[in-house]
Amino acid sequence: MFRSIVHVVRAADITPHMRRVTLGGESLSLLADRHLPGDAIKLYIPETGSDAVIPQYIMLPNRKNPFKVRAYTIRSFNAATAEIDVDVFLHGDTFGSTWARTVHAGDQVGFIGPRHDYRGASAGADWQLLIGDESAFPAIAAILESLPEGCRAYAFIEIADQRDEVPLDLKAQTSIQWLHRGTSPAKQSKLLEQALHNFAWPDGKGYVWAAGEQHAMKAIRHQLTHERHMQRHDFQTISYWS
Ligand SMILES: Cc1cc2nc3c(=O)[nH]c(=O)nc-3n(C[C@H](O)[C@H](O)[C@H](O)COP(=O)(O)OP(=O)(O)OC[C@H]3O[C@@H](n4cnc5c(N)ncnc54)[C@H](O)[C@@H]3O)c2cc1C
């Protein structure tokens, strides 16, 4: 992991609820030999109105920090330009959503990362199942796009409605189920655990990666352990928000 100051290159909506913020900076070229699909990062985002004197804070983590820290995912890395795309789910007037909506080219943010959050590539599995809501979609999309031809993958992705479906550039044989939550609150949704419950378990060794709301992840972990009898090293469930 490394700490650095990066800047906003551009930002654009990719769906009604997802905004892509592209970050750049020479230091990001360090990702060339350190980045894996699904990598997590932390962004130190200045509060509105504060001066962007980030360096002395981000470089000295023990100092009282005048910024809010939010965890996001590297959706993609462009080695030629030393830029990363971060896809931010716009789920209300929250700090992170507001930042993504209002960023301007040149705005600075602190960057810490990457943390490797996906172990499936080395699991020796015959197939993979990826499960998550909008917050996990950037990781799921990056992982699915990294799987080579010949791999078999399944994904359950919870979104509000069809307008939030994003086409992916896939090489593996992939089956994606988009689960439409509509206007129901994301926090109470049981769509992901129901989809897992109804999943026709394929033959062979599977690897399951799931991320999203804390209670949904707990229910999925319980199903994988007690109903599917999966071994702990054959799945990951990661709480992304609560
Ligand atoms: C390793 C990791 C990687 C992540 N990657 C991404 C990513 O690439 N893109 C992304 O958009 N998010 C990602 N997240 C999730 C993101 O960090 C959280 O959603 C975070 O809370 C967003 O901050 P905020 O300021 O918008 O909301 P907060 O100020 O943290 O929360 C405000 C309110 O919003 C609710 N809330 C928070 N997140 C959600 C949500 N997803 N859906 C509905 N309600 C929510 C909270 O319950 C709270 O009531 C990731 C999280 C982790 C741990």
The ligand as a MOL file (V3000), in Angstrom:
LIG
                    3D

  0  0  0     0  0            999 V3000
M  V30 BEGIN CTAB
M  V30 COUNTS 53 58 0 0 0
M  V30 BEGIN ATOM
M  V30 1 C -13.4480 -2.1850 0.6540 0
M  V30 2 C -14.6350 -1.3380 0.2340 0
M  V30 3 C -14.7950 -0.9790 -1.1050 0
M  V30 4 C -15.9070 -0.2010 -1.4900 0
M  V30 5 N -16.0400 0.1660 -2.8130 0
M  V30 6 C -17.0660 0.9750 -3.1930 0
M  V30 7 C -17.1720 1.4480 -4.5340 0
M  V30 8 O -16.3340 1.1830 -5.3900 0
M  V30 9 N -18.2210 2.2580 -4.8560 0
M  V30 10 C -19.1720 2.6220 -3.9130 0
M  V30 11 O -20.1030 3.3630 -4.2560 0
M  V30 12 N -19.0910 2.1910 -2.6330 0
M  V30 13 C -18.0600 1.3940 -2.2550 0
M  V30 14 N -17.9350 0.9830 -0.9520 0
M  V30 15 C -19.0010 1.3560 -0.0110 0
M  V30 16 C -18.8270 2.7780 0.5360 0
M  V30 17 O -17.5730 2.9120 1.1820 0
M  V30 18 C -19.9630 3.0370 1.5440 0
M  V30 19 O -21.2090 2.9310 0.9030 0
M  V30 20 C -19.8250 4.3700 2.2420 0
M  V30 21 O -20.6650 4.3530 3.3570 0
M  V30 22 C -20.2050 5.5390 1.3400 0
M  V30 23 O -20.0280 6.7400 2.0520 0
M  V30 24 P -21.1430 7.8870 2.0540 0
M  V30 25 O -20.4610 9.1040 2.5190 0
M  V30 26 O -21.8490 7.8980 0.7350 0
M  V30 27 O -22.2130 7.3960 3.1270 0
M  V30 28 P -22.0200 7.3740 4.7580 0
M  V30 29 O -21.8200 8.7630 5.2670 0
M  V30 30 O -20.9820 6.3560 5.1030 0
M  V30 31 O -23.4510 6.8210 5.1900 0
M  V30 32 C -24.6140 7.6700 5.1870 0
M  V30 33 C -25.8750 6.7990 5.1470 0
M  V30 34 O -25.9230 6.1040 3.9110 0
M  V30 35 C -26.1520 4.7160 4.1250 0
M  V30 36 N -25.3850 3.9900 3.0770 0
M  V30 37 C -24.0240 3.8720 2.9850 0
M  V30 38 N -23.6920 3.1580 1.8960 0
M  V30 39 C -24.8590 2.8160 1.2910 0
M  V30 40 C -25.1700 2.0650 0.1190 0
M  V30 41 N -24.2040 1.5180 -0.6610 0
M  V30 42 N -26.4780 1.9140 -0.2020 0
M  V30 43 C -27.4640 2.4550 0.5490 0
M  V30 44 N -27.2280 3.1660 1.6730 0
M  V30 45 C -25.9410 3.3440 2.0310 0
M  V30 46 C -25.6180 4.4340 5.5270 0
M  V30 47 O -26.3140 3.3310 6.0960 0
M  V30 48 C -25.9300 5.7280 6.2500 0
M  V30 49 O -27.2670 5.7020 6.7490 0
M  V30 50 C -16.8530 0.2050 -0.5340 0
M  V30 51 C -16.6770 -0.1500 0.8200 0
M  V30 52 C -15.5850 -0.9130 1.1930 0
M  V30 53 C -15.4130 -1.2740 2.6520 0
M  V30 END ATOM
M  V30 BEGIN BOND
M  V30 1 1 1 2
M  V30 2 1 2 3
M  V30 3 2 2 52
M  V30 4 2 3 4
M  V30 5 1 4 5
M  V30 6 1 4 50
M  V30 7 2 5 6
M  V30 8 1 6 7
M  V30 9 1 6 13
M  V30 10 2 7 8
M  V30 11 1 7 9
M  V30 12 1 9 10
M  V30 13 2 10 11
M  V30 14 1 10 12
M  V30 15 2 12 13
M  V30 16 1 13 14
M  V30 17 1 14 15
M  V30 18 1 14 50
M  V30 19 1 15 16
M  V30 20 1 16 17
M  V30 21 1 16 18
M  V30 22 1 18 19
M  V30 23 1 18 20
M  V30 24 1 20 21
M  V30 25 1 20 22
M  V30 26 1 22 23
M  V30 27 1 23 24
M  V30 28 2 24 25
M  V30 29 1 24 26
M  V30 30 1 24 27
M  V30 31 1 27 28
M  V30 32 2 28 29
M  V30 33 1 28 30
M  V30 34 1 28 31
M  V30 35 1 31 32
M  V30 36 1 32 33
M  V30 37 1 33 34
M  V30 38 1 33 48
M  V30 39 1 34 35
M  V30 40 1 35 36
M  V30 41 1 35 46
M  V30 42 1 36 37
M  V30 43 1 36 45
M  V30 44 2 37 38
M  V30 45 1 38 39
M  V30 46 1 39 40
M  V30 47 2 39 45
M  V30 48 1 40 41
M  V30 49 2 40 42
M  V30 50 1 42 43
M  V30 51 2 43 44
M  V30 52 1 44 45
M  V30 53 1 46 47
M  V30 54 1 46 48
M  V30 55 1 48 49
M  V30 56 2 50 51
M  V30 57 1 51 52
M  V30 58 1 52 53
M  V30 END BOND
M  V30 END CTAB
M  END
